């Protein structure tokens, strides 16, 4: 089985470049992993790695990082996110002749909000992904199955701001995660319901930064939002 999602690496790069043009020298970006394989059995989902296209997209993202900014890599512990981070690293090194620090894996970038994987997968298969996400956001899924969605958004946002505040000037924290981690940030922090915002594409993300010492977030779909 193959699912089609847009590749939005250029939109992510453009968002970073636009902030740099405004004088922002530190930022953190949470973005979805690159193009990956799918399996007919949803329970195999955690084990699906990147396609050849996905590998090329991740390398290209690393190569295309704006001049003058140095990535610091973080990722979910799932293989496709680690693989994406590794290839972003290799692409950056190939373009710049400079090596980066090793990727740091984090449970917060993984699907920590799923408390009962068997029940969650069953509900998703019954409802479909879009309706399942809406049920989660409407608190129609019991807390024993899924973490409260607002708390999920708060945890993820706090993590991204923590990464941001750990950086030196001219660094960007590149945090490779999953579309379901990005949906609650868009919904609760940016006012972008997923039905209107659409799918989170491959290498599509939200960029966090500080302006006048206040944290903000922005995507290619929005104006900056103060958090």
N, C-alpha and C positions, 0 to 999 in steps of 0.2 A: 504494500500500500504506500502511495506517495501523496503528500499533501502539498499544496502550492501556497507559498507565502512570498511576498515581495522581499527583495533584498534592499535594505535601507541604510547601508553603510555610508553612502554619499550624504544622505540627509544628516546622519550623525556627525560626520566630519564637517559639514557645513555649519552645523550648530556650534561645534567647538571653535571653528574658525571665526564665526561671527562674534563670539564672546571674546576671543583673543583680540579682534579688531577694536573692541570696546575697552581694552586694557585689562581684561580679566586674565590673571596669570596662574591661577590654580582652579581646578575643577575636578569633579568626580562624575563619572557616567556609568549608569547601570544599563547594560544592553543585553539583548537576547543573543544566545549562541548563534553560530552560523548554520547553514542548510544541512539537515541531517536525515538519516534514514528513518523510516517508519515501519512498524510491524503490524500485522493484522490482529495480533493479540495485544490489547492495551496494557496488559501486565508486563509486557516486554519493553515498554516505553523507556524506563530508566537506563536500559542497556544499549540504546541506539546511538551510534557514533555519527560522525560527519560524512557526507557524500564527498566525492571528488570536487564537485562544484563548491561545496561548503568549505573545503580546505583552501581552495583558491581564493574564495571571498575573504576568509580570515587573514591569509597572507597579504592580500591586497590592502586590507584595512591597515595592517601594520606598516606596510610600505608607504601608505598615503598619509600617515600622521603628519599634521602641520609642522613645518620647520620651527625649531625653537621650543618645542614642548616634548617632555619625556614621559612616556607611560610608566605607571606602576600597576602591575597586574594582580587582580584578584579574581577568584571564580568560585562558583558552586563546585561541590565535590563530584558531581556527575560527569561522566567521561566526556560527553560532547562539549561541556563548558571548559574543562581542563584542556581538551584538544584545541578549542578555539583560542584560548589564552596562549597556548604554546605557539600556535601559528601566527598570531598577532606579534608575538615576541620575535619569531624568526623573520617575519616580514620587515619589522622595524630594524632589526639588526642588518638585514641584507641591504636596506636602503641607506642606513646611517653608519654602518661599520662600528656600532656601539652595542654592547650587551646590556641587558636589563637584569634587575634582580629577579629571583625566582618567583613564580606565581604563588600567591597565598590563597589557599582554599578556605572557604567560610560556609558554615551551616546556614547563615542568614541569607546567602545568595542561592541556596538550595530550596526545595519546597518544604520548608520547616512547618508551614501552616497546615499541612496535611497530617492530621493526627491518626486517622484510621484509613490507610491506603486502600484496603480492600473495599470498604464501604464507599469511599470517595470515587474509586474507579467504577464501581457499580452504578452509582448515581450519575456519573458523567456519561456512561454508556446508555443509560435509560433516557437522559434528558438532552444529550448533545452538549458540546462544550460551551456554546454561547449561553444557553439556558442555565447550565450548571453554574457558570460564573455569576449570572444574575441572581440565581437562588442563593449563592454564597453571600453576595453583596446585600441581598434583602434579608439576611439572617434567617433564611428558610432551611438552612442545613444545621443540624445540631452541633453544638460546640465540641462534642466528643469526636466528631468527624473532621471539622475544619475550624481552625483558629478564627476568632472574631476578625472580620475583614478590616475594620478601622484600626484595630491593634496591629494587624499585619502591616498596614500602610505605615503606621507610626514606627514600628520596628525597622522596616526597610529604610525609611527616611532618616531615622537616627543613625543607622549604620552608614548610609551614604555621606551624611554630614560629618560623621566621625572620620571616615576615610579622607574627606576633603580637608579637614582641619589637621590631619597628620602630614600633609604634603608640604614640600618646599615650593618656592616660586618656580614657575615654568614646568610644573608637573601636572599630569592628569591621571587620576585613579581610574583605570579601565576595569570595570567589575562585570564579569561575564555571568549571566544569570538566565532566567527562563521567562517566557511570556507571562505566565501566571504571577510572577513576582512583580512584573511591571504594571499589569492591569490595576491592582489596588492603588498604586502610586498615582496613576492617571486619574482614577475615579475620585479618590478622596483628597489628593493634594493639588491636582491640576484642574479638577472639574470636568474631566473628559470621560463620560460613560463609555464603556467599551463597545456598546452597540453603535455609537456615533463615531468613535475614534477608529473603529475597525481593528483588524488583527494587528498584533505587534509583529512586524516583519523581522526577518533575520538581520542581526546586527543593528537593530532599531533600539533606541534608548531614550532615557531621560538624563539631562545634564544638570548637576547641582553646582552652585558656586555662591560666593559671598560678594555682595555689593554694599558698601557703607556698613560693613561688618554684619549684614543681615543675610541669612541663607535664602537662596532663591532656587527655583527649578524651572526648566524650560525644555520643550521638545520642538521639533520642526513644525508641529501642529498648533503651537500655542505661543502667545506672548509670555515673557517671564512672569512667574508667580512668586511673590514673597511668601515664605513658609512661616 
